[in-house]
């Protein structure tokens, strides 16, 4: 399970939905940066519903 899968799992639970997930990485790959930003935007739009 990678960090994205772990975050999705945490957020899929009732208690986990209220949990703030803060992730740090030393990776600077542009592809991973784009994935992280997309997930952040998706989560923000879902939390407004």
C-alpha distances in whole Angstrom, upper triangle without the diagonal:
4,7,8,6,6,10,10,10,12,14,15,17,20,20,17,19,21,19,19,16,17,15,17,16,18,17,20,19,21,19,16,18,19,16,16,19,19,16,19,22,20,19,23,24,23,24,27,28
4,6,5,6,9,10,11,12,14,15,18,21,20,17,18,21,18,17,14,14,12,13,12,15,14,16,16,17,15,12,15,16,13,12,16,16,14,16,19,18,18,21,23,22,23,26,27
4,5,5,6,9,10,10,12,14,16,19,18,15,16,18,15,14,10,11,8,10,10,13,13,15,15,17,15,11,13,15,12,10,14,14,12,13,17,16,15,18,20,19,20,23,24
4,5,5,6,9,10,11,12,15,18,18,14,15,17,15,14,11,12,10,12,12,15,14,16,15,16,13,10,12,13,9,8,12,11,8,11,14,13,12,15,17,16,17,21,22
4,5,5,6,9,10,10,13,17,17,13,14,17,15,15,12,14,13,15,15,18,17,19,18,19,16,14,16,16,12,12,15,14,11,14,16,14,14,17,19,17,18,22,22
4,5,5,6,9,10,12,15,14,11,13,15,13,13,10,12,11,14,15,18,18,20,20,21,19,15,17,18,14,13,16,16,13,14,17,16,14,18,20,18,18,22,22
4,5,5,6,8,10,13,13,9,10,12,10,10,7,10,9,13,14,18,18,20,19,20,18,15,16,16,13,11,14,14,10,11,14,13,11,14,16,15,15,18,19
4,6,5,6,9,12,13,9,9,13,11,12,10,13,13,16,17,21,20,22,21,21,19,16,17,17,13,12,14,13,10,11,14,11,10,13,15,13,14,17,17
4,5,5,7,11,11,8,10,13,12,13,11,15,15,18,19,23,22,24,24,24,22,19,20,20,17,16,18,17,13,15,17,15,13,16,18,15,16,19,19
4,5,6,9,8,5,7,9,8,10,9,12,13,17,19,22,22,24,25,25,23,20,21,21,18,16,18,18,14,14,17,15,13,15,17,15,14,18,19
4,5,7,8,5,4,8,7,9,9,13,14,18,20,23,23,25,25,25,23,20,20,20,17,15,16,16,12,12,14,12,9,12,14,11,11,15,15
4,7,9,7,6,10,11,13,13,16,17,21,23,26,26,27,27,27,24,22,22,22,19,17,19,17,14,15,17,14,11,14,15,12,12,16,15
4,6,5,6,9,10,13,13,17,19,22,24,28,28,30,30,30,28,25,25,25,22,20,22,21,17,18,19,17,14,17,18,14,14,17,17
4,5,5,7,9,13,14,18,20,24,27,30,30,32,32,32,30,27,27,27,24,22,23,22,19,19,20,18,15,17,18,14,13,16,15
4,6,6,7,11,12,16,19,22,25,29,29,31,32,32,30,27,27,27,25,22,23,23,19,19,21,19,16,17,19,16,14,17,17
4,5,5,8,9,13,15,19,21,25,26,27,28,28,27,23,23,24,21,19,20,20,16,16,18,16,13,15,17,14,13,16,17
4,5,8,10,13,16,20,22,26,26,27,28,27,26,23,23,23,20,18,18,18,14,14,15,14,10,12,14,11,9,13,13
4,7,9,13,16,19,23,26,27,28,29,29,28,25,24,24,22,19,20,20,16,15,17,16,12,13,15,13,10,13,14
4,6,10,13,16,19,23,24,26,27,27,26,22,22,23,20,17,18,19,15,14,17,16,12,13,16,14,12,15,17
4,6,10,13,17,20,21,23,24,24,23,20,19,20,18,15,16,17,14,12,14,15,11,12,15,14,12,15,17
4,6,10,13,17,18,19,21,21,20,17,16,18,16,12,14,15,12,11,14,14,11,13,16,15,14,17,19
4,7,10,14,15,17,19,19,19,16,15,17,15,12,13,15,13,11,15,16,13,14,18,18,16,19,22
4,7,10,12,14,15,16,16,13,12,15,13,10,12,14,12,11,15,16,14,16,19,19,18,21,24
4,7,9,11,13,15,16,12,12,15,14,11,13,16,15,14,17,19,17,19,22,22,22,25,27
4,5,8,10,13,13,10,10,14,13,11,13,16,15,15,18,20,19,21,24,24,24,27,29
4,6,9,12,14,11,11,15,15,13,16,18,18,18,21,23,22,24,27,28,27,30,33
4,6,9,10,8,8,12,12,11,14,16,17,17,20,21,21,23,26,27,27,30,32
4,6,9,7,7,10,12,11,13,16,17,17,19,21,22,23,25,27,27,29,32
4,5,5,6,9,10,11,13,14,16,17,19,20,21,23,25,26,27,29,31
4,5,5,6,9,10,11,12,14,15,16,18,20,21,23,24,26,27,29
4,5,5,6,9,10,11,12,14,16,17,18,20,21,23,24,26,28
4,5,5,6,9,10,11,12,14,15,16,18,20,21,22,25,26
4,5,5,6,9,10,11,12,14,15,17,19,20,21,23,25
4,5,5,6,9,10,11,12,14,15,17,18,20,22,23
4,6,5,6,9,10,11,12,14,15,16,18,20,22
4,5,5,6,9,10,11,12,14,15,16,19,21
4,5,5,6,9,10,11,12,14,15,17,19
4,5,5,6,9,10,11,12,14,16,17
4,5,5,6,9,10,10,12,14,16
4,5,5,6,9,10,11,13,15
4,5,5,6,9,10,11,13
4,5,5,6,9,10,11
4,5,5,6,9,10
4,5,5,7,9
4,6,5,7
4,5,6
4,5
4
